[in-house]
């Protein structure tokens, strides 16, 4: 289940980028 950690991190990062990129 080690792939779930980077996957969540990537998802959070993408969401942050989308929210930060008004």
KADA-V624752 format. One line per field, one symbol per residue. phi: phi as a letter, one per 30 degrees, with the letter a starting at -180 (. if undefined). Layout:
# KADA-V624752
phi->???
This chain:
# KADA-V624752
phi->.dddddddddddddddddddce
